Amino acid sequence: MTLIGGGIFMLVQPWSIDLYSYSFVTILAGTVGYVVVSHFPE
């Protein structure tokens, strides 16, 4: 969840176009990681 939050922060910040570009990859990686972990048995 922290990774997704970091990606959203990178998406909305106005300072760096590089961070903006990487935010999509970061959010995608966080989402995929969350889905994988949530499918593990307890």
PDBQT receptor file of N, H, CA, C and O in Angstrom, charges set to zero:
ATOM      1  N   MET A   1       0.828  -1.203   0.000  1.00  0.00    +0.000 N 
ATOM      2  CA  MET A   1       0.000   0.000   0.000  1.00  0.00    +0.000 C 
ATOM      3  C   MET A   1       0.868   1.261   0.000  1.00  0.00    +0.000 C 
ATOM      4  O   MET A   1       0.503   2.269  -0.604  1.00  0.00    +0.000 OA
ATOM      5  N   THR A   2       2.005   1.199   0.672  1.00  0.00    +0.000 N 
ATOM      6  H   THR A   2       2.301   0.380   1.163  1.00  0.00    +0.000 HD
ATOM      7  CA  THR A   2       2.907   2.350   0.706  1.00  0.00    +0.000 C 
ATOM      8  C   THR A   2       3.411   2.684  -0.694  1.00  0.00    +0.000 C 
ATOM      9  O   THR A   2       3.564   3.852  -1.052  1.00  0.00    +0.000 OA
ATOM     10  N   LEU A   3       3.667   1.637  -1.481  1.00  0.00    +0.000 N 
ATOM     11  H   LEU A   3       3.542   0.688  -1.191  1.00  0.00    +0.000 HD
ATOM     12  CA  LEU A   3       4.159   1.838  -2.846  1.00  0.00    +0.000 C 
ATOM     13  C   LEU A   3       3.120   2.564  -3.700  1.00  0.00    +0.000 C 
ATOM     14  O   LEU A   3       3.461   3.448  -4.486  1.00  0.00    +0.000 OA
ATOM     15  N   ILE A   4       1.853   2.186  -3.541  1.00  0.00    +0.000 N 
ATOM     16  H   ILE A   4       1.575   1.469  -2.902  1.00  0.00    +0.000 HD
ATOM     17  CA  ILE A   4       0.780   2.845  -4.294  1.00  0.00    +0.000 C 
ATOM     18  C   ILE A   4       0.654   4.303  -3.851  1.00  0.00    +0.000 C 
ATOM     19  O   ILE A   4       0.502   5.197  -4.684  1.00  0.00    +0.000 OA
ATOM     20  N   GLY A   5       0.716   4.539  -2.549  1.00  0.00    +0.000 N 
ATOM     21  H   GLY A   5       0.839   3.812  -1.873  1.00  0.00    +0.000 HD
ATOM     22  CA  GLY A   5       0.657   5.909  -2.025  1.00  0.00    +0.000 C 
ATOM     23  C   GLY A   5       1.807   6.760  -2.542  1.00  0.00    +0.000 C 
ATOM     24  O   GLY A   5       1.617   7.923  -2.897  1.00  0.00    +0.000 OA
ATOM     25  N   GLY A   6       3.002   6.176  -2.582  1.00  0.00    +0.000 N 
ATOM     26  H   GLY A   6       3.156   5.231  -2.294  1.00  0.00    +0.000 HD
ATOM     27  CA  GLY A   6       4.159   6.888  -3.123  1.00  0.00    +0.000 C 
ATOM     28  C   GLY A   6       3.985   7.212  -4.592  1.00  0.00    +0.000 C 
ATOM     29  O   GLY A   6       4.364   8.292  -5.046  1.00  0.00    +0.000 OA
ATOM     30  N   GLY A   7       3.411   6.278  -5.336  1.00  0.00    +0.000 N 
ATOM     31  H   GLY A   7       3.103   5.401  -4.967  1.00  0.00    +0.000 HD
ATOM     32  CA  GLY A   7       3.159   6.508  -6.758  1.00  0.00    +0.000 C 
ATOM     33  C   GLY A   7       2.161   7.626  -6.985  1.00  0.00    +0.000 C 
ATOM     34  O   GLY A   7       2.325   8.439  -7.895  1.00  0.00    +0.000 OA
ATOM     35  N   ILE A   8       1.114   7.669  -6.147  1.00  0.00    +0.000 N 
ATOM     36  H   ILE A   8       0.981   7.009  -5.408  1.00  0.00    +0.000 HD
ATOM     37  CA  ILE A   8       0.121   8.743  -6.278  1.00  0.00    +0.000 C 
ATOM     38  C   ILE A   8       0.755  10.084  -5.939  1.00  0.00    +0.000 C 
ATOM     39  O   ILE A   8       0.491  11.084  -6.607  1.00  0.00    +0.000 OA
ATOM     40  N   PHE A   9       1.606  10.110  -4.886  1.00  0.00    +0.000 N 
ATOM     41  H   PHE A   9       1.821   9.298  -4.344  1.00  0.00    +0.000 HD
ATOM     42  CA  PHE A   9       2.313  11.348  -4.549  1.00  0.00    +0.000 C 
ATOM     43  C   PHE A   9       3.186  11.808  -5.712  1.00  0.00    +0.000 C 
ATOM     44  O   PHE A   9       3.219  12.995  -6.037  1.00  0.00    +0.000 OA
ATOM     45  N   MET A  10       3.896  10.865  -6.339  1.00  0.00    +0.000 N 
ATOM     46  H   MET A  10       3.869   9.901  -6.075  1.00  0.00    +0.000 HD
ATOM     47  CA  MET A  10       4.738  11.201  -7.488  1.00  0.00    +0.000 C 
ATOM     48  C   MET A  10       3.895  11.730  -8.645  1.00  0.00    +0.000 C 
ATOM     49  O   MET A  10       4.347  12.581  -9.411  1.00  0.00    +0.000 OA
ATOM     50  N   LEU A  11       2.671  11.224  -8.768  1.00  0.00    +0.000 N 
ATOM     51  H   LEU A  11       2.304  10.533  -8.146  1.00  0.00    +0.000 HD
ATOM     52  CA  LEU A  11       1.778  11.630  -9.855  1.00  0.00    +0.000 C 
ATOM     53  C   LEU A  11       1.301  13.074  -9.674  1.00  0.00    +0.000 C 
ATOM     54  O   LEU A  11       1.183  13.814 -10.651  1.00  0.00    +0.000 OA
ATOM     55  N   VAL A  12       1.025  13.478  -8.425  1.00  0.00    +0.000 N 
ATOM     56  H   VAL A  12       1.120  12.877  -7.631  1.00  0.00    +0.000 HD
ATOM     57  CA  VAL A  12       0.416  14.796  -8.199  1.00  0.00    +0.000 C 
ATOM     58  C   VAL A  12       1.430  15.899  -7.925  1.00  0.00    +0.000 C 
ATOM     59  O   VAL A  12       1.067  17.076  -7.943  1.00  0.00    +0.000 OA
ATOM     60  N   GLN A  13       2.694  15.553  -7.671  1.00  0.00    +0.000 N 
ATOM     61  H   GLN A  13       2.989  14.597  -7.657  1.00  0.00    +0.000 HD
ATOM     62  CA  GLN A  13       3.676  16.603  -7.377  1.00  0.00    +0.000 C 
ATOM     63  C   GLN A  13       3.994  17.406  -8.638  1.00  0.00    +0.000 C 
ATOM     64  O   GLN A  13       4.038  16.846  -9.733  1.00  0.00    +0.000 OA
ATOM     65  N   PRO A  14       4.217  18.719  -8.489  1.00  0.00    +0.000 N 
ATOM     66  CA  PRO A  14       4.419  19.592  -9.661  1.00  0.00    +0.000 C 
ATOM     67  C   PRO A  14       5.875  19.846 -10.032  1.00  0.00    +0.000 C 
ATOM     68  O   PRO A  14       6.137  20.613 -10.959  1.00  0.00    +0.000 OA
ATOM     69  N   TRP A  15       6.844  19.223  -9.333  1.00  0.00    +0.000 N 
ATOM     70  H   TRP A  15       6.632  18.600  -8.580  1.00  0.00    +0.000 HD
ATOM     71  CA  TRP A  15       8.235  19.636  -9.482  1.00  0.00    +0.000 C 
ATOM     72  C   TRP A  15       9.002  18.882 -10.549  1.00  0.00    +0.000 C 
ATOM     73  O   TRP A  15       9.796  19.485 -11.271  1.00  0.00    +0.000 OA
ATOM     74  N   SER A  16       8.788  17.589 -10.669  1.00  0.00    +0.000 N 
ATOM     75  H   SER A  16       8.142  17.099 -10.083  1.00  0.00    +0.000 HD
ATOM     76  CA  SER A  16       9.670  16.778 -11.513  1.00  0.00    +0.000 C 
ATOM     77  C   SER A  16       8.880  15.956 -12.520  1.00  0.00    +0.000 C 
ATOM     78  O   SER A  16       8.030  15.151 -12.143  1.00  0.00    +0.000 OA
ATOM     79  N   ILE A  17       9.163  16.162 -13.804  1.00  0.00    +0.000 N 
ATOM     80  H   ILE A  17       9.854  16.816 -14.111  1.00  0.00    +0.000 HD
ATOM     81  CA  ILE A  17       8.504  15.381 -14.856  1.00  0.00    +0.000 C 
ATOM     82  C   ILE A  17       8.993  13.933 -14.832  1.00  0.00    +0.000 C 
ATOM     83  O   ILE A  17       8.264  13.030 -15.242  1.00  0.00    +0.000 OA
ATOM     84  N   ASP A  18      10.228  13.699 -14.354  1.00  0.00    +0.000 N 
ATOM     85  H   ASP A  18      10.821  14.433 -14.021  1.00  0.00    +0.000 HD
ATOM     86  CA  ASP A  18      10.741  12.328 -14.254  1.00  0.00    +0.000 C 
ATOM     87  C   ASP A  18       9.955  11.525 -13.221  1.00  0.00    +0.000 C 
ATOM     88  O   ASP A  18       9.593  10.375 -13.466  1.00  0.00    +0.000 OA
ATOM     89  N   LEU A  19       9.692  12.138 -12.066  1.00  0.00    +0.000 N 
ATOM     90  H   LEU A  19       9.986  13.073 -11.867  1.00  0.00    +0.000 HD
ATOM     91  CA  LEU A  19       8.880  11.453 -11.051  1.00  0.00    +0.000 C 
ATOM     92  C   LEU A  19       7.485  11.177 -11.590  1.00  0.00    +0.000 C 
ATOM     93  O   LEU A  19       6.910  10.118 -11.340  1.00  0.00    +0.000 OA
ATOM     94  N   TYR A  20       6.945  12.144 -12.336  1.00  0.00    +0.000 N 
ATOM     95  H   TYR A  20       7.413  13.005 -12.539  1.00  0.00    +0.000 HD
ATOM     96  CA  TYR A  20       5.617  11.962 -12.930  1.00  0.00    +0.000 C 
ATOM     97  C   TYR A  20       5.611  10.761 -13.870  1.00  0.00    +0.000 C 
ATOM     98  O   TYR A  20       4.673   9.964 -13.867  1.00  0.00    +0.000 OA
ATOM     99  N   SER A  21       6.662  10.640 -14.672  1.00  0.00    +0.000 N 
ATOM    100  H   SER A  21       7.424  11.287 -14.675  1.00  0.00    +0.000 HD
ATOM    101  CA  SER A  21       6.750   9.525 -15.617  1.00  0.00    +0.000 C 
ATOM    102  C   SER A  21       6.836   8.184 -14.894  1.00  0.00    +0.000 C 
ATOM    103  O   SER A  21       6.169   7.222 -15.277  1.00  0.00    +0.000 OA
ATOM    104  N   TYR A  22       7.658   8.124 -13.849  1.00  0.00    +0.000 N 
ATOM    105  H   TYR A  22       8.199   8.905 -13.538  1.00  0.00    +0.000 HD
ATOM    106  CA  TYR A  22       7.835   6.866 -13.124  1.00  0.00    +0.000 C 
ATOM    107  C   TYR A  22       6.647   6.522 -12.240  1.00  0.00    +0.000 C 
ATOM    108  O   TYR A  22       6.518   5.378 -11.804  1.00  0.00    +0.000 OA
ATOM    109  N   SER A  23       5.767   7.497 -11.965  1.00  0.00    +0.000 N 
ATOM    110  H   SER A  23       5.872   8.427 -12.320  1.00  0.00    +0.000 HD
ATOM    111  CA  SER A  23       4.648   7.239 -11.064  1.00  0.00    +0.000 C 
ATOM    112  C   SER A  23       3.725   6.156 -11.605  1.00  0.00    +0.000 C 
ATOM    113  O   SER A  23       3.178   5.365 -10.836  1.00  0.00    +0.000 OA
ATOM    114  N   PHE A  24       3.547   6.113 -12.930  1.00  0.00    +0.000 N 
ATOM    115  H   PHE A  24       3.992   6.755 -13.555  1.00  0.00    +0.000 HD
ATOM    116  CA  PHE A  24       2.662   5.097 -13.508  1.00  0.00    +0.000 C 
ATOM    117  C   PHE A  24       3.223   3.695 -13.273  1.00  0.00    +0.000 C 
ATOM    118  O   PHE A  24       2.484   2.775 -12.923  1.00  0.00    +0.000 OA
ATOM    119  N   VAL A  25       4.542   3.537 -13.468  1.00  0.00    +0.000 N 
ATOM    120  H   VAL A  25       5.142   4.284 -13.752  1.00  0.00    +0.000 HD
ATOM    121  CA  VAL A  25       5.197   2.252 -13.231  1.00  0.00    +0.000 C 
ATOM    122  C   VAL A  25       5.106   1.882 -11.751  1.00  0.00    +0.000 C 
ATOM    123  O   VAL A  25       4.864   0.725 -11.407  1.00  0.00    +0.000 OA
ATOM    124  N   THR A  26       5.302   2.879 -10.877  1.00  0.00    +0.000 N 
ATOM    125  H   THR A  26       5.498   3.818 -11.157  1.00  0.00    +0.000 HD
ATOM    126  CA  THR A  26       5.262   2.632  -9.437  1.00  0.00    +0.000 C 
ATOM    127  C   THR A  26       3.882   2.182  -8.988  1.00  0.00    +0.000 C 
ATOM    128  O   THR A  26       3.754   1.229  -8.220  1.00  0.00    +0.000 OA
ATOM    129  N   ILE A  27       2.833   2.876  -9.472  1.00  0.00    +0.000 N 
ATOM    130  H   ILE A  27       2.936   3.650 -10.097  1.00  0.00    +0.000 HD
ATOM    131  CA  ILE A  27       1.463   2.505  -9.113  1.00  0.00    +0.000 C 
ATOM    132  C   ILE A  27       1.141   1.107  -9.641  1.00  0.00    +0.000 C 
ATOM    133  O   ILE A  27       0.520   0.305  -8.943  1.00  0.00    +0.000 OA
ATOM    134  N   LEU A  28       1.560   0.819 -10.865  1.00  0.00    +0.000 N 
ATOM    135  H   LEU A  28       2.064   1.470 -11.432  1.00  0.00    +0.000 HD
ATOM    136  CA  LEU A  28       1.312  -0.501 -11.444  1.00  0.00    +0.000 C 
ATOM    137  C   LEU A  28       2.013  -1.592 -10.628  1.00  0.00    +0.000 C 
ATOM    138  O   LEU A  28       1.415  -2.624 -10.326  1.00  0.00    +0.000 OA
ATOM    139  N   ALA A  29       3.273  -1.363 -10.274  1.00  0.00    +0.000 N 
ATOM    140  H   ALA A  29       3.759  -0.524 -10.520  1.00  0.00    +0.000 HD
ATOM    141  CA  ALA A  29       4.019  -2.345  -9.481  1.00  0.00    +0.000 C 
ATOM    142  C   ALA A  29       3.371  -2.539  -8.114  1.00  0.00    +0.000 C 
ATOM    143  O   ALA A  29       3.268  -3.666  -7.631  1.00  0.00    +0.000 OA
ATOM    144  N   GLY A  30       2.938  -1.456  -7.494  1.00  0.00    +0.000 N 
ATOM    145  H   GLY A  30       3.021  -0.540  -7.886  1.00  0.00    +0.000 HD
ATOM    146  CA  GLY A  30       2.270  -1.558  -6.195  1.00  0.00    +0.000 C 
ATOM    147  C   GLY A  30       0.967  -2.317  -6.289  1.00  0.00    +0.000 C 
ATOM    148  O   GLY A  30       0.651  -3.120  -5.410  1.00  0.00    +0.000 OA
ATOM    149  N   THR A  31       0.206  -2.075  -7.343  1.00  0.00    +0.000 N 
ATOM    150  H   THR A  31       0.463  -1.424  -8.056  1.00  0.00    +0.000 HD
ATOM    151  CA  THR A  31      -1.070  -2.765  -7.533  1.00  0.00    +0.000 C 
ATOM    152  C   THR A  31      -0.853  -4.257  -7.764  1.00  0.00    +0.000 C 
ATOM    153  O   THR A  31      -1.532  -5.088  -7.160  1.00  0.00    +0.000 OA
ATOM    154  N   VAL A  32       0.092  -4.594  -8.638  1.00  0.00    +0.000 N 
ATOM    155  H   VAL A  32       0.643  -3.919  -9.129  1.00  0.00    +0.000 HD
ATOM    156  CA  VAL A  32       0.392  -6.004  -8.909  1.00  0.00    +0.000 C 
ATOM    157  C   VAL A  32       0.883  -6.690  -7.637  1.00  0.00    +0.000 C 
ATOM    158  O   VAL A  32       0.460  -7.804  -7.329  1.00  0.00    +0.000 OA
ATOM    159  N   GLY A  33       1.768  -6.033  -6.902  1.00  0.00    +0.000 N 
ATOM    160  H   GLY A  33       2.111  -5.128  -7.152  1.00  0.00    +0.000 HD
ATOM    161  CA  GLY A  33       2.260  -6.606  -5.650  1.00  0.00    +0.000 C 
ATOM    162  C   GLY A  33       1.141  -6.824  -4.651  1.00  0.00    +0.000 C 
ATOM    163  O   GLY A  33       1.106  -7.850  -3.972  1.00  0.00    +0.000 OA
ATOM    164  N   TYR A  34       0.234  -5.877  -4.554  1.00  0.00    +0.000 N 
ATOM    165  H   TYR A  34       0.263  -5.044  -5.106  1.00  0.00    +0.000 HD
ATOM    166  CA  TYR A  34      -0.897  -6.001  -3.634  1.00  0.00    +0.000 C 
ATOM    167  C   TYR A  34      -1.795  -7.172  -4.022  1.00  0.00    +0.000 C 
ATOM    168  O   TYR A  34      -2.227  -7.933  -3.156  1.00  0.00    +0.000 OA
ATOM    169  N   VAL A  35      -2.077  -7.323  -5.309  1.00  0.00    +0.000 N 
ATOM    170  H   VAL A  35      -1.726  -6.705  -6.013  1.00  0.00    +0.000 HD
ATOM    171  CA  VAL A  35      -2.922  -8.427  -5.780  1.00  0.00    +0.000 C 
ATOM    172  C   VAL A  35      -2.253  -9.769  -5.488  1.00  0.00    +0.000 C 
ATOM    173  O   VAL A  35      -2.908 -10.706  -5.031  1.00  0.00    +0.000 OA
ATOM    174  N   VAL A  36      -0.948  -9.862  -5.751  1.00  0.00    +0.000 N 
ATOM    175  H   VAL A  36      -0.415  -9.102  -6.123  1.00  0.00    +0.000 HD
ATOM    176  CA  VAL A  36      -0.226 -11.112  -5.506  1.00  0.00    +0.000 C 
ATOM    177  C   VAL A  36      -0.260 -11.462  -4.019  1.00  0.00    +0.000 C 
ATOM    178  O   VAL A  36      -0.558 -12.599  -3.653  1.00  0.00    +0.000 OA
ATOM    179  N   VAL A  37       0.045 -10.489  -3.166  1.00  0.00    +0.000 N 
ATOM    180  H   VAL A  37       0.288  -9.565  -3.463  1.00  0.00    +0.000 HD
ATOM    181  CA  VAL A  37       0.080 -10.747  -1.723  1.00  0.00    +0.000 C 
ATOM    182  C   VAL A  37      -1.313 -11.087  -1.197  1.00  0.00    +0.000 C 
ATOM    183  O   VAL A  37      -1.447 -11.941  -0.321  1.00  0.00    +0.000 OA
ATOM    184  N   SER A  38      -2.342 -10.435  -1.714  1.00  0.00    +0.000 N 
ATOM    185  H   SER A  38      -2.233  -9.741  -2.426  1.00  0.00    +0.000 HD
ATOM    186  CA  SER A  38      -3.696 -10.686  -1.221  1.00  0.00    +0.000 C 
ATOM    187  C   SER A  38      -4.205 -12.071  -1.618  1.00  0.00    +0.000 C 
ATOM    188  O   SER A  38      -5.174 -12.559  -1.036  1.00  0.00    +0.000 OA
ATOM    189  N   HIS A  39      -3.569 -12.708  -2.596  1.00  0.00    +0.000 N 
ATOM    190  H   HIS A  39      -2.782 -12.312  -3.068  1.00  0.00    +0.000 HD
ATOM    191  CA  HIS A  39      -3.981 -14.051  -2.990  1.00  0.00    +0.000 C 
ATOM    192  C   HIS A  39      -3.250 -15.149  -2.217  1.00  0.00    +0.000 C 
ATOM    193  O   HIS A  39      -3.574 -16.327  -2.362  1.00  0.00    +0.000 OA
ATOM    194  N   PHE A  40      -2.258 -14.768  -1.392  1.00  0.00    +0.000 N 
ATOM    195  H   PHE A  40      -1.995 -13.811  -1.274  1.00  0.00    +0.000 HD
ATOM    196  CA  PHE A  40      -1.607 -15.764  -0.550  1.00  0.00    +0.000 C 
ATOM    197  C   PHE A  40      -2.585 -16.250   0.508  1.00  0.00    +0.000 C 
ATOM    198  O   PHE A  40      -3.362 -15.458   1.042  1.00  0.00    +0.000 OA
ATOM    199  N   PRO A  41      -2.557 -17.541   0.817  1.00  0.00    +0.000 N 
ATOM    200  CA  PRO A  41      -3.411 -18.017   1.922  1.00  0.00    +0.000 C 
ATOM    201  C   PRO A  41      -2.928 -17.443   3.251  1.00  0.00    +0.000 C 
ATOM    202  O   PRO A  41      -1.737 -17.182   3.427  1.00  0.00    +0.000 OA
ATOM    203  N   GLU A  42      -3.830 -17.254   4.155  1.00  0.00    +0.000 N 
ATOM    204  H   GLU A  42      -4.797 -17.466   4.013  1.00  0.00    +0.000 HD
ATOM    205  CA  GLU A  42      -3.487 -16.660   5.465  1.00  0.00    +0.000 C 
ATOM    206  C   GLU A  42      -2.513 -17.543   6.227  1.00  0.00    +0.000 C 
ATOM    207  O   GLU A  42      -2.116 -17.206   7.342  1.00  0.00    +0.000 OA
TER     208      GLU A  42
